[in-house]
């Protein structure tokens, strides 16, 4: 796949970046559930922030808004589950 010299692939495909970011948050959440430690929870939180930014970017570009909405819904579920993991740490 050829790279555009004037744009990164992230700028070229913001909906792909947002989908990948949400998937990574989901993987990190699974890890935090199986190994509930403060550091694992922090990694999930950081990835959620990254995914939210990627979703906003994809929204601004108006790319695949149906996928963006699905990713937003998935991210909300991840946040709820992360909250449960955080409660179990206390």
N, C-alpha and C positions, 0 to 999 in steps of 0.2 A: 504494500500500500504506500503510495507516494505521499510524502508530507508536503503541506503547503508551507512555503518559506515565510509567508507573511502572517500565518495564523497557526496556532497550535491545534492539535486534534481536539483539545478541550473546548476551544472556541468554535471549532468546526462542528462539533457534535455535543452540544450541551445536554441534550436529553440522554445520550449514552453515558456521559460523566455522571449525571444525577442517578441513573439506574445503577451504575456500578457502585456509587457511593452508598446507596441504600442497601445494596446487597452486602457490601463490606460491613456496614453497621449490623446487619442481621447475623453475619458470621461471628462478629465480635461479641454480640449479645449471647449467642449460643455458647461461646467460650466462657463468658462471664457466668452463665447459668451453671455450667459444669464445674467451674473453678471460681466460686464467688469470692473474689478478693477485691480490695479497694482499687488496685491498679487496673484490673480488668474492667471494672465499672468505669473508671476514668477514661480508658481507651474507647469504650462505647460512647460515652458522652462526647468526647472529642470528634468521633466519627459522625455522630448525629449532627453536630454543628457544621461539619464539613458538608454533609449531605443536604442540610437545609440551605446552605449557600448555593450548592450546585442546583438544587431545585428552583431557587429563586432565579438563578441565571437562565435555566432552561425556560422558565416561565416568561422572562423578559424577552427571550428570543422567539417565543411563541411556537416552540418546537414540540410536536407530539403531545399536546396538552392532555390527552386522555391518559397517556403513559405517565406524565408528570403527576396527574391526580392520583393514579394508582400508587405511585411511589410515595406521595404525601400520606396517603392512607396507611401504607405499610410502615412508614416512618412513625406515625402516631402509635401504631401497635407496638413498635419497638420501644418507644418512649414509655409506654404503659408497663411493658414487661421489665424494662430497666428499673423503673420505680419499684417494682416488686422485688427485684434482686437487691436493690439498695436497702429496702426494708429488712430483708433477711440478714444483712450484714450487721445490723444494729443489735 
